[in-house]
Amino acid sequence: MRHNKKINHLGRTNTHRQAMLSNMACSLIKHKRIFTTTAKAKALRKFVEPLITKSKEDTTHSRRIVFSYLQDKYAVTELFKSISQQIAERPGGYTRIIKTGNRLGDNASMCFIELVDYNENMKKDATAKKTTRTRRSRKKSSAATTDAQVAEAPATEAPVTEEKAAE
């Protein structure tokens, strides 16, 4: 049974694990994407997403709480200045884990963990999908325009034939 096994200890002591997650969170905030093992990325997601949620409210208290976790004032200012404005309307799910395969040396499962709003390639795909969802309305509007074009075409040809007949 897995009672009380919620935290992945990652083979480290508590202080080492907290320091590692703090350093990885600072790197993620500064670089917007880091390359790590899947187990560390999943642990980092649980560590950093509450901090990003806390950064939505820019108060002295929330800055001090986030600083107590990160211990890096440059990462805290980056988080509260730029990242909190990017994710202001997002209700959660600030990070994305993309698996990249296994590491050559020890066959560990590797992945990217990145901030969702900072990947421009994924944003373009999301906007393209939204525009392609209106297929039925396009068919009706395109059918209406072809009917109008067909109706207008004989009307323009009729006066030309009458003029030729009058000559």
N, C-alpha and C positions, 0 to 999 in steps of 0.2 A: 504494500500500500504506500501511497505517496503523501501521507499526512505530514504537514509542516515542511514541505519541500518546494515552496513557491519561489524562493530565491535561488538562482543559479550562482553558486559560490565561485565558479570559474577556477577552482583549484588554488585559491588564494585566501589569505587571512582577511578579516573584515577591513582593517585599515588599508591594506594593499589594494583591495578591491575598490574601496571608496576613492582612493587616490587615482587609480587607473581610470575609473569612470569619470572622475572630475576632469582629468587631462583629456580624455577622449571627447567629452562634451565641449570643452573649450576649443579643441581642434575642429569639431563639427560646426560650431558657431562661427569660427573664424574662416574656415575654408568651404563651408556649405556642403561638403561631401568628403567622406573618408573611406578608406579601403581597409577592411578588417575581417575577422572570422564571424561566422553567422551567430555563434553563441554570444560573443561580445557585443555584436550589434543589437541583438534582442535584449540584452541586459541594459545597453545604453539607451534604447528606446524607452524603457521604463524609467530610466534616470532622467532623461532630458525633456521629455514631453511635459511633465508637470512644471518644470522650470520655464518652458516656453509659455505655458498657460499663465503662469504667475507674472510673466513679463507683459501681458496685455494691460495690466493695471500698473501704471508708472507712478508708484509712490515710494517714499523712502523705506518704508517697511518691506515692501516686496523686493526692492533692490538689495536690502541687507540680507534677506532670506536667500535670494539667488546667489549673492556673493559668498554666503556661508557654505554653499554647496560647491561653487566653482573655484573660489580662491584666485580669481584672475580678473582684475578690474577692467582690462581691455575687452575681454569676452563679455563682461556684464554690460558695458556701454554699447557694444555692438548689438547685443541681444535686445536691449531696451530701445535703441535708436532705430535701427533698420529692420531687424527681423520682426519685431512686434508690430510695426506698421504694415509689413507684407502679409502677416497672418491675422490681421485684426478681425476679419469677418469669418475666418475658418473656425468651425466649432471643435476641431480636434484632428488628430491624425496628421501631425506636422512633419513626420519623417517617413521615408520610404526605404525599404530594404530590397535590393536587387541582387539576387544570387549570381555569382560569376563562375562557379565551378569549384574545383578542389586545388589546393596548393600542391606543388610538385614535391616538396620535401617530406611532408608528413601526411599528405592527403586530407588536410583540414578543409572543411567547407568554408569558402571565402565569399564575401559579398561587399557591395557598396551600401553605405547608409547615407542618405542625403536628405536635405530639407526639401519638402515638396514644392514650395512656391519658387524655388530658385533654379529649377531645371527647365530651361526654355524649350527644349525639344518636347517634353511632355505637355507643356502648356499649349503648343501649336496643335498637337493631336487632339486635345480636349476641345478646342474651339472648332476644329474641322468636324468633329463628330456632331456638335450641336447644330451646325448648318446643314448637315445631310439628313437630319431627322424629319424634314418636312417634305416627304416625297409626294404625298397625295395632293397637297395644296399646289405643288408645282405642276403636276399633271393636269389638274383642272384649269389652272391659269394658262398653261401652254396650249391646252385644247381650246380654250376660249380665244386666245390670240390667233390660232390657226383658223378658227371659224370666222373671225372678224376679217382676217386677211383674204379668205376665200370670198366673203361677201363683198368686200371692197374691190376685189379684182374685176369681176364682171361689170360693176358699176362704172369703173373707169374706162373699160373697153367699149361699152355701149355708145357713149357720145362720139368716140372716134369713128366707129362704123357708120353712125348717122351722118357725120360730116362727109365721109367718103361717098355716101349714097347721094347726098345733096349736090356734090360736085358733078 
